[in-house]
Amino acid sequence: MVRTTLNCCLAFLLLAISAPLPTAGQDPAAERLFADARRILRSGDSQAALESFQLLVQQFPKDRLAPKALLRVAEIHRSRGDLPKTRTALDRLRSEYGRSLESAAAFVMQAEIQTEQARRTSDLEDARDTFRRVPLLYGRESYPDLDDRVRARIRTGELSLQLGDYESAVGEFLTAIEDEPPGRWTGEARLLLARALSRRGDWLAAAEVLQRLASENGSAAGTRTSTADERASAVRLLSLIHRRVVRARSGLAPWLTTARYPASGLQLKEPGAVAASEDGRLVIVDPRLKQAILIDIDGAVAGRATVNDANRAGWSAGFPFVVTETNIVVPFGGHASPRFLEPIPGKEKYLKDLLAAERGPFGDWFVVAKGWRSLLSFESPRQGQELLATAKPDLVDVAQDQLGRLYALDAKAKKVLRLGLDRRQASTVLQGSWKRPVALDLDPFGNLYVLDRGNRTIEMYDVSGTRQAKIGPTLGGGVELRNPVDLAVDGSGRLFIADSKLPFVVLLD
């Protein structure tokens, strides 16, 4: 999924101002201005820093520090959300300083903004085209060690992966790993290469890439090549491959143990919803307690928040959210969504009886609500439309894979529908024989999990819709499902089940 956000922009800005000073410009006064502007920016006064950088560009336009200052101007405007001024600075960088290193960064920033503002697949294709210009215009012969060229290759591959062009994605990631100097982007490139290989079904190759990443020390020749988080992600994906591929081909179940979670002795009254992040954090919703409870990766309670009338939970941009009957709340950071208006022209009526929701890669919300025989899409809280309306499904849940595709569970027709990034074409990817399906989720490799409340079972399907496993109602360890209402899967394939008649969440590991 596309991860370029304003937080990423701020991270690069802080990295830039903490890096060593560049090679001295032609004028000592320009050097002093640049150093002063960096110092002011580190102090937190972005407006004063902006004015100093702009003064340098105005007074010393031919100095070698001028394009560096102009890039800082663009970064500050972008961190403030002022995109018109950001684009003005980027256009000037490309037109007046076209052979500078900073002009390559300008192309990357422009493509990142295009990605953030994308609303359809054609927008993503346009952003990919912009990223692709960087290696063409700034080749290794003239720019042997250019960080922004590596960034552009990785983002090109990431967009290709999201667009379903797995071959191009694999090629871009391999080029970033093998043809570019090792650096801080290498670990991310390896992770994404493994994901692309897995989408092609090359499990052995994906496992080899992940194993090398997981076992390295994170540096090469004094250069950082991976982070602890990237190596931890590799371990999780290796675990997922072992569960879904190795054990399945050996005729073994994906999970070995059943346990109460968390083990800290947290007593729940009526678990009603559960959602897992890729790194293993959990949010549990208990309507009886009127609480959302955040569990960290070690199984400890990290936070509690009061939430009324909760129906479902999920994760978006690193934060858990809770779907209530009237709106979506983000109880542990981030921003709450205002209430949605019903997508009926000329009618100012708030949507109610929300059942489930998912936030798409373009920032829009997809909502399932009682009484609506469609999936509701909201570009903003006041701008909604109906999807799948002609099929008149009886939807009870919605989920999203890592490529941004949506999956909707139709309880009446007993099937799962998938919508591509363009949200126009829907296809049935799974037809079940469930008694009362109520929830679904996906793991990072696109395997589907469906909870059948009527039969008190969970079934796992691969990307082709072939059932790979079925568990329940008896799970082992003295645990038997009584009234399962929700499920969640984390990045390593651990399965969590919320049962309203059990005072804990069930963990299959």
GIGI-V127267 format. One record per residue. RES is the residue in one small letter. D_LAST is the distance of its C-alpha to the last C-alpha in Angstrom with 1 decimal. Layout:
# GIGI-V127267
[[RES:D_LAST] [RES:D_LAST]]
This chain:
# GIGI-V127267
[[m:25.6] [v:28.8] [r:28.4] [t:32.0] [t:33.0] [l:35.7] [n:33.3] [c:33.2] [c:37.0] [l:37.4] [a:35.2] [f:37.5] [l:40.5] [l:39.6] [l:38.9] [a:42.3] [i:44.2] [s:42.7] [a:43.4] [p:46.6] [l:49.8] [p:50.8] [t:53.9] [a:56.9] [g:58.6] [q:62.3] [d:63.4] [p:62.5] [a:62.7] [a:59.8] [e:57.8] [r:58.5] [l:57.7] [f:54.3] [a:53.5] [d:54.5] [a:52.5] [r:49.3] [r:50.0] [i:50.6] [l:47.4] [r:45.4] [s:47.1] [g:45.8] [d:49.0] [s:48.1] [q:51.3] [a:53.6] [a:51.6] [l:51.9] [e:55.6] [s:55.9] [f:54.1] [q:56.2] [l:59.3] [l:58.5] [v:58.1] [q:61.3] [q:63.4] [f:62.1] [p:61.0] [k:61.8] [d:60.1] [r:57.0] [l:55.1] [a:55.9] [p:53.1] [k:50.6] [a:52.0] [l:51.9] [l:48.2] [r:47.6] [v:49.6] [a:47.3] [e:44.2] [i:45.6] [h:46.6] [r:43.2] [s:41.4] [r:43.7] [g:43.0] [d:46.6] [l:46.0] [p:49.7] [k:50.7] [t:47.7] [r:48.9] [t:52.4] [a:51.5] [l:49.4] [d:52.3] [r:54.7] [l:52.5] [r:52.3] [s:56.0] [e:57.6] [y:55.3] [g:54.0] [r:53.7] [s:52.0] [l:48.4] [e:48.1] [s:49.1] [a:46.0] [a:43.9] [a:45.8] [f:44.7] [v:41.0] [m:41.4] [q:43.2] [a:40.4] [e:37.8] [i:39.9] [q:40.2] [t:36.4] [e:36.0] [q:38.8] [a:37.7] [r:37.8] [r:37.8] [t:36.8] [s:40.4] [d:40.0] [l:37.0] [e:39.1] [d:42.0] [a:39.8] [r:38.6] [d:42.3] [t:43.1] [f:40.3] [r:41.7] [r:45.1] [v:44.1] [p:43.7] [l:46.8] [l:49.0] [y:47.6] [g:47.2] [r:46.4] [e:50.1] [s:51.3] [y:48.1] [p:46.4] [d:43.8] [l:43.1] [d:39.9] [d:40.4] [r:40.7] [v:37.2] [r:35.9] [a:37.8] [r:36.3] [i:32.7] [r:33.4] [t:35.2] [g:32.3] [e:29.9] [l:32.3] [s:32.7] [l:28.9] [q:29.0] [l:32.1] [g:30.5] [d:32.8] [y:30.2] [e:33.0] [s:34.7] [a:31.6] [v:30.8] [g:34.4] [e:34.5] [f:31.5] [l:32.8] [t:36.2] [a:34.8] [i:33.1] [e:35.8] [d:39.1] [e:38.6] [p:38.8] [p:35.5] [g:34.8] [r:32.5] [w:31.6] [t:30.4] [g:26.8] [e:26.5] [a:28.4] [r:26.0] [l:22.9] [l:24.9] [l:26.1] [a:22.7] [r:21.9] [a:25.3] [l:24.9] [s:21.6] [r:23.6] [r:26.2] [g:23.8] [d:24.5] [w:21.0] [l:22.5] [a:24.7] [a:22.0] [a:19.9] [e:23.1] [v:23.9] [l:20.5] [q:20.8] [r:24.3] [l:23.4] [a:20.4] [s:22.7] [e:25.9] [n:27.4] [g:28.1] [s:31.9] [a:34.6] [a:38.2] [g:37.9] [t:36.2] [r:32.8] [t:30.8] [s:27.3] [t:25.7] [a:22.9] [d:21.1] [e:21.8] [r:20.4] [a:17.2] [s:17.0] [a:17.6] [v:14.8] [r:12.4] [l:14.2] [l:14.2] [s:10.4] [l:10.8] [i:13.7] [h:12.0] [r:9.5] [r:12.4] [v:15.3] [v:15.2] [r:12.9] [a:14.7] [r:18.0] [s:17.3] [g:16.8] [l:13.2] [a:10.4] [p:8.0] [w:4.9] [l:5.8] [t:5.3] [t:6.5] [a:8.1] [r:10.9] [y:10.9] [p:12.7] [a:13.4] [s:17.0] [g:18.4] [l:19.0] [q:20.6] [l:20.7] [k:23.4] [e:22.4] [p:19.5] [g:20.9] [a:19.0] [v:16.0] [a:15.9] [a:13.8] [s:15.6] [e:14.8] [d:14.5] [g:11.9] [r:14.6] [l:14.6] [v:17.6] [i:17.8] [v:21.1] [d:22.7] [p:26.0] [r:27.3] [l:26.9] [k:28.1] [q:25.7] [a:23.2] [i:20.9] [l:19.6] [i:16.6] [d:16.6] [i:14.0] [d:14.2] [g:13.5] [a:17.3] [v:19.5] [a:21.5] [g:23.8] [r:25.0] [a:27.4] [t:29.5] [v:29.0] [n:31.0] [d:30.5] [a:27.1] [n:25.5] [r:22.8] [a:21.2] [g:20.6] [w:20.9] [s:24.1] [a:25.5] [g:23.0] [f:23.7] [p:22.1] [f:24.5] [v:25.0] [v:27.0] [t:29.5] [e:32.1] [t:34.7] [n:33.1] [i:30.2] [v:29.7] [v:28.0] [p:27.7] [f:26.5] [g:28.9] [g:30.2] [h:32.6] [a:32.6] [s:33.9] [p:37.2] [r:37.5] [f:37.9] [l:41.2] [e:41.2] [p:42.0] [i:45.4] [p:48.4] [g:50.9] [k:48.7] [e:47.4] [k:44.8] [y:41.4] [l:38.4] [k:36.7] [d:33.9] [l:31.3] [l:28.1] [a:25.9] [a:26.6] [e:25.6] [r:27.6] [g:28.7] [p:29.4] [f:33.0] [g:32.5] [d:33.3] [w:31.4] [f:30.4] [v:30.5] [v:30.1] [a:32.5] [k:33.7] [g:37.0] [w:36.6] [r:36.3] [s:35.2] [l:32.9] [l:34.6] [s:34.9] [f:36.3] [e:37.7] [s:38.8] [p:38.7] [r:42.2] [q:41.8] [g:39.7] [q:39.8] [e:38.3] [l:36.2] [l:35.8] [a:38.7] [t:40.4] [a:37.4] [k:37.3] [p:33.6] [d:32.1] [l:29.3] [v:26.5] [d:24.1] [v:24.2] [a:21.8] [q:22.5] [d:21.3] [q:21.9] [l:25.3] [g:26.5] [r:26.7] [l:26.3] [y:24.6] [a:26.1] [l:25.0] [d:28.2] [a:27.7] [k:31.1] [a:31.2] [k:27.6] [k:26.9] [v:25.4] [l:28.1] [r:27.8] [l:30.4] [g:31.1] [l:32.1] [d:35.6] [r:34.4] [r:37.2] [q:35.8] [a:33.2] [s:31.7] [t:29.6] [v:26.5] [l:24.9] [q:26.7] [g:24.7] [s:25.9] [w:24.0] [k:25.8] [r:25.0] [p:22.7] [v:22.2] [a:19.6] [l:18.2] [d:16.3] [l:16.0] [d:14.0] [p:16.2] [f:17.3] [g:18.5] [n:16.3] [l:16.9] [y:14.9] [v:17.3] [l:17.0] [d:19.8] [r:20.9] [g:23.7] [n:21.6] [r:18.6] [t:16.4] [i:14.3] [e:15.4] [m:14.4] [y:17.5] [d:18.5] [v:21.3] [s:23.9] [g:22.8] [t:21.8] [r:19.1] [q:16.2] [a:14.0] [k:14.7] [i:12.8] [g:14.5] [p:16.4] [t:15.2] [l:11.4] [g:11.8] [g:11.9] [g:15.1] [v:13.7] [e:15.7] [l:16.2] [r:19.7] [n:20.5] [p:17.6] [v:19.3] [d:17.0] [l:13.7] [a:12.5] [v:10.5] [d:10.6] [g:12.0] [s:9.2] [g:7.8] [r:5.2] [l:6.8] [f:9.0] [i:11.7] [a:15.1] [d:17.1] [s:20.6] [k:21.2] [l:18.3] [p:19.0] [f:15.5] [v:12.7] [v:9.9] [l:6.3] [l:3.8] [d:0.0]]
